[in-house]
Amino acid sequence: MAKYEAYCVKCKDKREFEGEETTLKNGRRAAKGSCPVCGTTVMRILGKAS
């Protein structure tokens, strides 16, 4: 697991989270994890897979 930064909709703030890399339906890479404060799922789109 790597560290990423994403916006938490519930906390309304940017949070650093540990997540794993996944691939979306359109081929883009994304990091998915949970907010360390409230536990809500957060995602960060990383870019197209090469």
C-alpha positions in Angstrom: 0.0 0.0 0.0 1.2 3.5 -0.9 0.3 6.9 0.6 -1.9 9.2 -1.5 -3.7 12.5 -0.8 -7.4 12.9 -1.7 -10.4 15.1 -0.9 -12.8 13.6 1.7 -16.4 14.7 0.9 -17.6 14.0 4.4 -14.8 15.9 6.2 -14.6 18.6 3.5 -10.8 18.5 3.7 -7.8 17.0 1.9 -6.6 13.9 3.8 -3.6 11.6 3.3 -4.6 8.0 3.1 -3.1 4.6 2.5 -4.6 2.8 -0.5 -4.2 0.4 -3.3 -4.1 1.1 -7.0 -7.0 -0.1 -9.1 -8.0 0.3 -12.7 -11.3 2.0 -13.7 -13.6 0.8 -16.5 -12.1 3.5 -18.9 -8.5 2.3 -18.4 -7.4 5.0 -16.0 -5.5 4.2 -12.8 -7.0 5.3 -9.4 -6.0 4.9 -5.8 -8.8 3.8 -3.5 -8.7 3.7 0.3 -10.5 5.0 3.3 -10.3 8.4 5.2 -8.3 7.9 8.4 -10.6 10.3 10.3 -14.2 9.3 9.4 -13.7 6.0 7.5 -15.4 7.1 4.3 -14.1 5.7 1.0 -11.9 8.2 -0.9 -10.5 7.9 -4.4 -7.8 9.7 -6.3 -7.5 9.4 -10.1 -3.8 9.0 -11.0 -3.8 9.0 -14.8 -4.0 6.7 -17.8 -2.3 3.4 -17.6 0.6 3.0 -20.0 
